[in-house]
Amino acid sequence: MNGFASHGLDEDAFAEKSNLKGGLQTFDAFPKTKPSYTTPSRRGGQWTVLILTICTIFSLTEFLTWLKGHETHHFTVEKGVSHDLQLNLDAVIHMPCDTLHINIQDAAGDRVLASEKLKKEPTSWKLWMDKRNYHSSEYQTLSDTRGDEGRVAAMEEDVHAGHVLSEARRGGKKKFAKGPRIRRGDKVDSCRIYGSLEGNKVQGDFHITARGHGYRDGKEHLDHSAFNFSHIITELSFGPHYPTILNPLDKTIATTEAHYYKYQYFLSVVPTIYARNQNLRLDALPSSSSARNNKNLIFTNQYAATSQSDALPESPYLIPGIFFKYNIEPILLLISEERTGFLSLLIRIVNTVSGVLVTGGWIYQITIWLGELRRRRRGGEKSEGYLHGKLSEE
């Protein structure tokens, strides 16, 4: 026989070793019970289906997690010397274009005449407000910049590397969108200012003021009754122009009935690198020029914004308007999305399935043991009651 008796086992309970063609016996280190000694149970089949379902769910979860990748954030001091900073603006001011004065004054003392570099397009305030009402969920007011849940979710999504890289590739020619078409009878009382301009990468102020106020440019002084600095900011960003990415001040509306009014925005700009599967090192980051043709690497900027607005007393020493004060933070944020190798995925799936099978087997054996123990106790109680009943009859 197979020698099971020498180990204290009943050889009749075990199956015979099968012979292969050629006379070689199949090596089997573990004895197998004969099929006649095994009884299939409904509970065991249900438990097997449950274990297989759990293994399938965990395996799919591991695969989807691997497919999505994981994102890491790293901060470091910005190395190297940067000189230029691109500013992208698309805003509507509730004043005619010939009444506005736009420029940039930075900490280096340079003055950029933004009026000459940005495009100015006469438009109707009512048309833009109608557009805002049509897309009310996308816009926020200056008094409540928290926005609704949809806007908050969109902003949270726009800080992830994978989403930003996808939006950057989808941006196409990266042009500014066309404004509402002016129809016959529409009142042209506003000015759309849009475009991109280059400035020094230092602290600076971007001003939108009224003609003849704030600068000695020799232009005619505009009457205060014509002031109305209500505005809609469709886009304000720093770095390469990506129209589909939502920034903190994008689609912001601020309105006022006062003529002599001042809006101030304080911006903290953080240089940011978005990367996918690049294995970048903080001590050896590529330059923006070397990464222009790399679709999985983007150099741009994020910013945080706070605002302050108030009506001013009419005085030659107080200048109304819209003022953007921005400061460049001396840090660099690296947001990278990476994905491990396929072999690592297989190892994780095998470990997960093995753990579920082992744990499921333990739980199944424990439930069987508890069930048997419960049945024994119930059986003992019935037996004692039966004997007591017989004795009482006698």
Secondary structure as UniProt FT lines:
FT   HELIX           5..7
FT   HELIX           11..13
FT   TURN            21..22
FT   HELIX           35..37
FT   HELIX           42..68
FT   STRAND          70..77
FT   STRAND          84..93
FT   HELIX           97..99
FT   STRAND          100..106
FT   TURN            107..108
FT   STRAND          111..112
FT   HELIX           114..117
FT   STRAND          119..123
FT   HELIX           125..134
FT   HELIX           136..138
FT   STRAND          140..141
FT   TURN            142..143
FT   TURN            145..146
FT   HELIX           149..157
FT   TURN            158..159
FT   HELIX           161..170
FT   TURN            171..173
FT   TURN            184..185
FT   STRAND          190..200
FT   STRAND          204..210
FT   TURN            211..212
FT   HELIX           224..226
FT   STRAND          231..238
FT   TURN            243..244
FT   TURN            248..251
FT   STRAND          252..254
FT   STRAND          261..276
FT   TURN            282..283
FT   TURN            288..293
FT   TURN            295..296
FT   STRAND          297..311
FT   TURN            316..317
FT   STRAND          321..328
FT   STRAND          331..338
FT   HELIX           342..393
//
